[in-house]
Structures are given as structure tokens and as C-alpha cells.
């Protein structure tokens, strides 16, 4: 199923019409050309996290404005698989940088609308530090009024993603070396010996010149080369477990109690870091 005609220009049209509540973890995610991108791993307010791979998984952070349709366990995007790689959506910061104009405002309105029922009866106000603190007022049947204010803090949440840390190349090259070997060889040598004899008649009557030709032989060494296997190189990868220390600043809310006029304060200290 190809959704090429539904490609959305980030600067035009209806952006963000897919709500996070419409998506579920484990759904298959497809690009606009029908290629499977991966599996839906997590749904956030502004983006979804898509994972792919079995042993070595990789994650892609897809903004919600790039989601075209969703249902029946499938999510279809309005961008292709190659466009996702080109845009570099491998972290939340990259998604934020690619956010089209007006998307954040629209998403903010949707989020506030979905929280209307939950926040009924509550109000928020800016504290002395400029942060928003949740506040709730309750009235008992006896007429006593009780106000509660949430004290919140940021928690560090770590996530792991696979990145390429390096590579090992194993190449085979040819080198030339000189080898010297001693080979035993056999050759012929000629010994000439003169021996005097008793005088006797010659077999030939006339004197003449005569030559004796004796061939001399020897062994000659020739060299032939043959390629043989002398060893093998085997390359394996293994996983090792290390521990990395990550440090980041977090913000925490602390109550600060002040009284104006003739007010009697009866505050219970629940944490030694909370000043009066």
C-alpha cells in the first residue's frame, strides 16, 4: 500500500491531525512508498519512537506531523524511508529542529484540551521561582478548607541507542620475499690418464691425428611455484558490557513558607531540605 499522494509539505496543510492516543506500541510503521520502517516502540506528545532490528536495534524519532494515517495495527507516514535517513531523526532534538511552523502551538492546544477533565477543580500559579505549581483546594463537610500544592522534581531517564563506534577492516595483500634452499646436484667429471705399454705393432700403419669426444653431463636445478594454503583468518564480533556514568542537572521544587501579618504557622517539616 503506497501513500505517495499523501505526502505532506511541512509548511502547508493540516499538521498534527493524528493524536498520540490513536497509536499503540507494537504497531508496524510504513513509509509513504510502502517500505516498512520498523515497529512502534513508544508514543510521545510530539513524536513516536520506531525501532528496527533484532539483535542490534536502531531507533528513529518520527514527529507526529509526519504520521499520515493509523489503524488496524499499522501506521503510515507521509515521508519515505530515505527521507527519514536524510533528515537525521535519530534523537528528540533533531525532531524539535524539524518541527514545522505552528505545530507546537497546535499540539499545545490539543494537549490542554485532553487534560481539561483531569485538571477540573485545580489551578496553577507561578511560584517565586517562576515555575508552575499544581494547587488543589478541598472543603470538608465541617467547613474546613484545605489546600494542597504538588511538590515536583525532574528525574533522569536514560535511553540507549546503537551508534557506530568504529570498524575493523581485514585485508589480504601480497608481499614478495626471497627464499634460498640448498639442492644436491650430480655432475660428471673427466679424468685423463696416460699409461705406458710394452712396444707392439700398431693397428694402423700410418700416423694420423685423431680426436675422442666424450659428452659431460650434470644435473640442473629448475624452480616451479605452487600456491598452497598455510593458514586462515577468522573475524568474530562479541558484545562486552561496560558501565558509563552520565551526569545531568535536574530541577526540584521545594516549598517556602512565608507569613504576612499576625498569622500563626503550624508547619510540619517532612524533609530536612525544605526551609521554613
C-alpha positions as a LaTeX table, in Angstrom:
\begin{tabular}{lrrr}
\hline
Residue & $x$ (\AA) & $y$ (\AA) & $z$ (\AA) \\
\hline
Unk1 & 0.00 & 0.00 & 0.00 \\
Unk2 & 1.62 & 3.21 & $-1.18$ \\
Unk3 & 0.69 & 6.60 & 0.21 \\
Unk4 & 2.75 & 8.70 & $-2.16$ \\
Unk5 & $-0.17$ & 11.03 & $-2.89$ \\
Unk6 & $-0.50$ & 11.87 & 0.80 \\
Unk7 & 2.98 & 13.41 & 1.19 \\
Unk8 & 2.62 & 16.42 & 3.46 \\
Unk9 & 4.59 & 19.58 & 2.98 \\
Unk10 & 5.68 & 20.67 & 6.49 \\
Unk11 & 4.90 & 24.25 & 5.63 \\
Unk12 & 1.35 & 23.69 & 4.36 \\
Unk13 & $-1.86$ & 21.89 & 5.13 \\
Unk14 & $-3.29$ & 20.23 & 8.26 \\
Unk15 & $-0.43$ & 19.28 & 10.54 \\
Unk16 & $-0.72$ & 17.11 & 13.62 \\
Unk17 & $-4.18$ & 15.58 & 12.99 \\
Unk18 & $-3.01$ & 12.24 & 14.46 \\
Unk19 & $-3.33$ & 12.13 & 18.25 \\
Unk20 & $-0.93$ & 10.11 & 20.44 \\
Unk21 & $-3.94$ & 8.26 & 21.86 \\
Unk22 & $-4.66$ & 6.85 & 18.39 \\
Unk23 & $-1.33$ & 4.98 & 18.31 \\
Unk24 & $-0.31$ & 1.85 & 20.17 \\
Unk25 & 3.03 & 0.24 & 20.92 \\
Unk26 & 3.94 & $-2.67$ & 18.67 \\
Unk27 & 2.22 & $-1.40$ & 15.51 \\
Unk28 & 4.03 & $-1.69$ & 12.17 \\
Unk29 & 5.26 & 1.62 & 10.73 \\
Unk30 & 5.45 & 2.11 & 6.94 \\
Unk31 & 6.89 & 4.88 & 4.77 \\
Unk32 & 4.97 & 6.69 & 2.05 \\
Unk33 & 6.31 & 4.25 & $-0.56$ \\
Unk34 & 5.13 & 1.19 & 1.37 \\
Unk35 & 8.51 & 0.20 & 2.84 \\
Unk36 & 8.38 & $-0.94$ & 6.45 \\
Unk37 & 10.34 & 1.42 & 8.69 \\
Unk38 & 10.12 & $-0.65$ & 11.88 \\
Unk39 & 7.94 & $-1.25$ & 14.95 \\
Unk40 & 6.31 & 1.43 & 17.07 \\
Unk41 & 8.26 & 1.34 & 20.34 \\
Unk42 & 6.97 & 4.39 & 22.22 \\
Unk43 & 4.49 & 7.24 & 21.77 \\
Unk44 & 5.28 & 10.77 & 22.98 \\
Unk45 & 3.36 & 14.05 & 22.73 \\
Unk46 & 5.43 & 15.37 & 19.81 \\
Unk47 & 6.89 & 12.22 & 18.22 \\
Unk48 & 6.94 & 8.45 & 18.10 \\
Unk49 & 9.96 & 6.18 & 18.55 \\
Unk50 & 10.33 & 3.47 & 15.91 \\
Unk51 & 12.77 & 0.60 & 16.44 \\
Unk52 & 14.10 & $-1.87$ & 13.93 \\
Unk53 & 16.48 & $-4.79$ & 14.06 \\
Unk54 & 16.59 & $-7.92$ & 16.20 \\
Unk55 & 19.99 & $-8.31$ & 17.82 \\
Unk56 & 21.27 & $-4.80$ & 17.14 \\
Unk57 & 18.31 & $-2.42$ & 17.21 \\
Unk58 & 18.28 & 1.15 & 15.97 \\
Unk59 & 15.74 & 3.83 & 16.83 \\
Unk60 & 14.25 & 6.62 & 14.76 \\
Unk61 & 12.31 & 9.53 & 16.24 \\
Unk62 & 9.41 & 10.35 & 13.88 \\
Unk63 & 7.45 & 13.60 & 14.51 \\
Unk64 & 3.69 & 13.26 & 14.71 \\
Unk65 & 3.20 & 15.67 & 11.82 \\
Unk66 & 4.86 & 13.03 & 9.62 \\
Unk67 & 2.15 & 10.45 & 10.50 \\
Unk68 & $-0.49$ & 10.31 & 7.76 \\
Unk69 & $-2.91$ & 7.59 & 8.87 \\
Unk70 & $-3.05$ & 4.92 & 11.57 \\
Unk71 & $-5.26$ & 1.97 & 12.40 \\
Unk72 & $-5.57$ & $-1.83$ & 12.42 \\
Unk73 & $-2.06$ & $-2.20$ & 13.82 \\
Unk74 & $-0.41$ & $-0.12$ & 11.10 \\
Unk75 & 0.98 & 3.41 & 10.95 \\
Unk76 & 1.58 & 5.12 & 7.60 \\
Unk77 & 3.89 & 8.11 & 7.24 \\
Unk78 & 3.87 & 10.88 & 4.66 \\
Unk79 & 7.66 & 10.65 & 4.21 \\
Unk80 & 9.77 & 7.93 & 2.60 \\
Unk81 & 12.32 & 5.69 & 4.28 \\
Unk82 & 15.16 & 7.55 & 2.55 \\
Unk83 & 13.80 & 10.93 & 3.70 \\
Unk84 & 13.88 & 9.75 & 7.30 \\
Unk85 & 17.57 & 8.86 & 6.99 \\
Unk86 & 18.32 & 12.16 & 5.23 \\
Unk87 & 16.59 & 14.24 & 7.92 \\
Unk88 & 18.66 & 12.55 & 10.65 \\
Unk89 & 15.76 & 11.82 & 13.01 \\
Unk90 & 17.83 & 9.77 & 15.47 \\
Unk91 & 17.09 & 11.82 & 18.60 \\
Unk92 & 14.45 & 14.10 & 20.08 \\
Unk93 & 16.49 & 17.25 & 19.44 \\
Unk94 & 16.55 & 16.54 & 15.71 \\
Unk95 & 12.76 & 16.19 & 15.72 \\
Unk96 & 12.38 & 19.52 & 17.53 \\
Unk97 & 14.58 & 21.27 & 14.97 \\
Unk98 & 12.48 & 19.92 & 12.09 \\
Unk99 & 9.17 & 21.00 & 13.65 \\
Unk100 & 7.09 & 22.95 & 11.09 \\
Unk101 & 5.82 & 26.42 & 11.99 \\
Unk102 & 2.63 & 26.27 & 14.04 \\
Unk103 & 2.94 & 22.60 & 15.00 \\
Unk104 & 3.89 & 23.25 & 18.60 \\
Unk105 & 1.03 & 25.69 & 19.12 \\
Unk106 & $-1.49$ & 23.23 & 17.67 \\
Unk107 & $-0.13$ & 20.35 & 19.73 \\
Unk108 & $-0.27$ & 22.51 & 22.85 \\
Unk109 & $-3.94$ & 23.25 & 22.28 \\
Unk110 & $-4.67$ & 19.54 & 21.81 \\
Unk111 & $-2.79$ & 18.59 & 24.96 \\
Unk112 & $-4.55$ & 21.22 & 27.05 \\
Unk113 & $-7.92$ & 20.11 & 25.71 \\
Unk114 & $-7.26$ & 16.46 & 26.63 \\
Unk115 & $-6.34$ & 17.48 & 30.18 \\
Unk116 & $-9.40$ & 19.64 & 30.85 \\
Unk117 & $-11.35$ & 16.98 & 32.77 \\
Unk118 & $-8.31$ & 15.89 & 34.73 \\
Unk119 & $-7.44$ & 19.43 & 35.80 \\
Unk120 & $-11.02$ & 20.35 & 36.78 \\
Unk121 & $-11.03$ & 21.93 & 40.21 \\
Unk122 & $-7.29$ & 22.66 & 40.05 \\
Unk123 & $-5.43$ & 25.85 & 39.32 \\
Unk124 & $-1.83$ & 26.64 & 38.56 \\
Unk125 & 0.11 & 29.69 & 39.54 \\
Unk126 & 3.66 & 30.92 & 39.09 \\
Unk127 & 5.75 & 30.48 & 42.24 \\
Unk128 & 8.55 & 32.70 & 43.47 \\
Unk129 & 10.97 & 30.82 & 41.20 \\
Unk130 & 8.75 & 31.31 & 38.14 \\
Unk131 & 7.78 & 27.62 & 37.91 \\
Unk132 & 4.20 & 26.35 & 37.60 \\
Unk133 & 2.98 & 24.57 & 40.75 \\
Unk134 & $-0.19$ & 22.42 & 40.84 \\
Unk135 & $-2.64$ & 23.56 & 43.50 \\
Unk136 & $-5.87$ & 21.97 & 44.75 \\
Unk137 & $-8.43$ & 23.32 & 47.22 \\
Unk138 & $-10.69$ & 21.00 & 49.20 \\
Unk139 & $-13.51$ & 21.82 & 51.63 \\
Unk140 & $-14.53$ & 19.31 & 54.30 \\
Unk141 & $-18.14$ & 18.74 & 55.42 \\
Unk142 & $-17.33$ & 20.69 & 58.58 \\
Unk143 & $-16.39$ & 23.77 & 56.59 \\
Unk144 & $-12.63$ & 23.45 & 56.98 \\
Unk145 & $-10.63$ & 24.42 & 53.91 \\
Unk146 & $-7.55$ & 22.52 & 52.90 \\
Unk147 & $-5.21$ & 23.46 & 50.10 \\
Unk148 & $-2.68$ & 21.10 & 48.64 \\
Unk149 & 0.20 & 22.02 & 46.39 \\
Unk150 & 2.21 & 19.45 & 44.47 \\
Unk151 & 5.96 & 19.40 & 45.01 \\
Unk152 & 7.62 & 18.03 & 41.91 \\
Unk153 & 11.08 & 17.34 & 40.64 \\
Unk154 & 12.77 & 16.20 & 37.46 \\
Unk155 & 14.02 & 12.64 & 37.18 \\
Unk156 & 16.74 & 11.42 & 34.86 \\
Unk157 & 15.64 & 8.79 & 32.41 \\
Unk158 & 18.28 & 7.16 & 30.26 \\
Unk159 & 17.79 & 5.58 & 26.89 \\
Unk160 & 20.24 & 3.55 & 24.85 \\
Unk161 & 20.60 & 3.58 & 21.10 \\
Unk162 & 23.12 & 1.84 & 18.91 \\
Unk163 & 25.68 & 4.00 & 17.11 \\
Unk164 & 28.70 & 3.07 & 15.04 \\
Unk165 & 31.81 & 3.45 & 17.21 \\
Unk166 & 34.32 & 2.28 & 14.63 \\
Unk167 & 35.14 & $-0.51$ & 12.21 \\
Unk168 & 37.77 & $-3.18$ & 11.62 \\
Unk169 & 38.96 & $-3.90$ & 8.09 \\
Unk170 & 40.77 & $-7.17$ & 7.37 \\
Unk171 & 42.50 & $-7.13$ & 4.02 \\
Unk172 & 44.72 & $-9.63$ & 2.21 \\
Unk173 & 47.83 & $-8.32$ & 0.48 \\
Unk174 & 50.65 & $-9.95$ & $-1.47$ \\
Unk175 & 54.24 & $-9.43$ & $-0.35$ \\
Unk176 & 57.39 & $-10.72$ & $-2.07$ \\
Unk177 & 60.13 & $-12.47$ & $-0.12$ \\
Unk178 & 63.31 & $-14.23$ & $-1.26$ \\
Unk179 & 63.78 & $-17.85$ & $-0.20$ \\
Unk180 & 67.09 & $-19.72$ & $-0.51$ \\
Unk181 & 67.32 & $-23.50$ & $-0.48$ \\
Unk182 & 70.27 & $-25.91$ & $-0.93$ \\
Unk183 & 69.64 & $-28.63$ & $-3.51$ \\
Unk184 & 72.16 & $-31.54$ & $-4.03$ \\
Unk185 & 73.05 & $-31.99$ & $-7.71$ \\
Unk186 & 75.24 & $-34.51$ & $-9.59$ \\
Unk187 & 77.65 & $-33.68$ & $-12.38$ \\
Unk188 & 80.23 & $-35.67$ & $-14.40$ \\
Unk189 & 83.96 & $-35.02$ & $-14.39$ \\
Unk190 & 86.58 & $-36.39$ & $-16.83$ \\
Unk191 & 89.82 & $-37.95$ & $-15.68$ \\
Unk192 & 92.53 & $-38.38$ & $-18.37$ \\
Unk193 & 95.29 & $-40.84$ & $-17.57$ \\
Unk194 & 98.27 & $-41.77$ & $-19.70$ \\
Unk195 & 99.79 & $-45.26$ & $-19.18$ \\
Unk196 & 102.92 & $-46.53$ & $-20.96$ \\
Unk197 & 102.70 & $-50.01$ & $-22.55$ \\
Unk198 & 105.12 & $-52.55$ & $-23.99$ \\
Unk199 & 106.10 & $-51.92$ & $-27.57$ \\
Unk200 & 103.93 & $-53.77$ & $-30.07$ \\
Unk201 & 102.86 & $-53.29$ & $-33.68$ \\
Unk202 & 100.32 & $-50.52$ & $-34.28$ \\
Unk203 & 96.87 & $-51.39$ & $-35.54$ \\
Unk204 & 97.17 & $-48.74$ & $-38.22$ \\
Unk205 & 100.22 & $-48.42$ & $-40.36$ \\
Unk206 & 100.20 & $-44.67$ & $-40.88$ \\
Unk207 & 100.44 & $-41.94$ & $-38.28$ \\
Unk208 & 97.34 & $-39.63$ & $-38.11$ \\
Unk209 & 95.56 & $-37.18$ & $-35.92$ \\
Unk210 & 92.56 & $-38.46$ & $-34.01$ \\
Unk211 & 90.11 & $-36.98$ & $-31.50$ \\
Unk212 & 87.98 & $-38.64$ & $-28.84$ \\
Unk213 & 84.72 & $-36.76$ & $-27.98$ \\
Unk214 & 83.33 & $-37.53$ & $-24.53$ \\
Unk215 & 79.98 & $-35.74$ & $-23.53$ \\
Unk216 & 79.92 & $-34.43$ & $-19.94$ \\
Unk217 & 76.54 & $-34.36$ & $-18.09$ \\
Unk218 & 75.33 & $-32.64$ & $-14.95$ \\
Unk219 & 72.03 & $-32.05$ & $-13.13$ \\
Unk220 & 70.42 & $-28.63$ & $-13.50$ \\
Unk221 & 68.06 & $-27.19$ & $-10.84$ \\
Unk222 & 64.75 & $-25.78$ & $-12.08$ \\
Unk223 & 62.18 & $-23.93$ & $-9.94$ \\
Unk224 & 58.38 & $-24.32$ & $-10.07$ \\
Unk225 & 55.98 & $-22.42$ & $-7.78$ \\
Unk226 & 52.70 & $-23.77$ & $-6.41$ \\
Unk227 & 50.11 & $-21.92$ & $-4.31$ \\
Unk228 & 49.19 & $-23.66$ & $-1.06$ \\
Unk229 & 47.05 & $-22.72$ & 1.96 \\
Unk230 & 49.13 & $-22.07$ & 5.07 \\
Unk231 & 46.54 & $-20.54$ & 7.42 \\
Unk232 & 43.16 & $-18.83$ & 7.88 \\
Unk233 & 41.98 & $-15.53$ & 9.39 \\
Unk234 & 38.65 & $-15.65$ & 11.24 \\
Unk235 & 36.87 & $-12.44$ & 12.34 \\
Unk236 & 34.24 & $-12.57$ & 15.07 \\
Unk237 & 32.30 & $-9.90$ & 16.97 \\
Unk238 & 31.34 & $-10.21$ & 20.62 \\
Unk239 & 29.45 & $-7.95$ & 22.97 \\
Unk240 & 31.03 & $-6.69$ & 26.19 \\
Unk241 & 29.21 & $-4.91$ & 28.99 \\
Unk242 & 30.55 & $-1.60$ & 30.24 \\
Unk243 & 29.15 & 1.00 & 32.61 \\
Unk244 & 29.06 & 4.66 & 31.66 \\
Unk245 & 28.45 & 7.43 & 34.15 \\
Unk246 & 26.09 & 10.17 & 32.94 \\
Unk247 & 25.68 & 13.39 & 34.88 \\
Unk248 & 22.97 & 15.97 & 34.23 \\
Unk249 & 21.40 & 18.81 & 36.22 \\
Unk250 & 17.81 & 18.32 & 37.40 \\
Unk251 & 15.40 & 20.82 & 38.88 \\
Unk252 & 13.42 & 20.20 & 42.07 \\
Unk253 & 10.60 & 22.11 & 43.68 \\
Unk254 & 10.92 & 22.99 & 47.35 \\
Unk255 & 8.19 & 24.65 & 49.44 \\
Unk256 & 8.96 & 28.01 & 51.03 \\
Unk257 & 6.57 & 29.16 & 53.73 \\
Unk258 & 6.13 & 32.87 & 54.48 \\
Unk259 & 3.66 & 34.62 & 56.71 \\
Unk260 & 2.34 & 38.17 & 56.49 \\
Unk261 & 0.69 & 39.97 & 59.40 \\
Unk262 & $-0.49$ & 38.30 & 62.57 \\
Unk263 & $-0.50$ & 34.73 & 61.26 \\
Unk264 & 0.19 & 31.62 & 63.31 \\
Unk265 & 2.01 & 28.97 & 61.30 \\
Unk266 & 1.91 & 25.33 & 62.27 \\
Unk267 & 4.02 & 23.72 & 59.55 \\
Unk268 & 5.32 & 20.19 & 59.84 \\
Unk269 & 8.80 & 19.60 & 58.49 \\
Unk270 & 8.63 & 16.50 & 56.30 \\
Unk271 & 12.08 & 16.86 & 54.72 \\
Unk272 & 15.15 & 18.49 & 56.16 \\
Unk273 & 15.87 & 20.20 & 52.81 \\
Unk274 & 12.60 & 22.16 & 52.95 \\
Unk275 & 13.30 & 25.53 & 54.59 \\
Unk276 & 10.63 & 27.45 & 56.56 \\
\hline
\end{tabular}
